[in-house]
Amino acid sequence: MHIGHDTCTECHITDDDSNSNAIEQITEEKDVGVYITADLKPSTQCVRAAVKARSVMGMVRRNFRRLDKEDFLLIYKTYIRPRMEYCVQV
């Protein structure tokens, strides 16, 4: 991944037999649970966190058909809100 410039730079690794292999260029990488893109925008991280939160919300809706307000708030604060807060902190 190139950060800070748009110059096409190819890097190669040479093995013991003097064979040269090109290193693959990527546009995003996950490190310590955070997605980093070449343009350094947090949109990828936030979209993926929102997708996870929505999938958990779908799981809650499938498994808990009848919830009153207190039960829903407990489940929301326990399982869904931490995933969205993680997005904001990143």
HUDARA-V112307 format. One record per run of one state. SS is the DSSP state (~ for helix, > for strand, _ for the rest). FROM is the first residue (numbers start at 1). TO is the last residue. Records with the same first field share a line. If there is no record, write none. Layout:
# HUDARA-V112307
SS->FROM-TO  FROM-TO
This chain:
# HUDARA-V112307
_->1-11  15-19  23-27  32-33  38-42  64-68  90-90
>->12-14  20-22  28-31  34-37
~->43-63  69-89
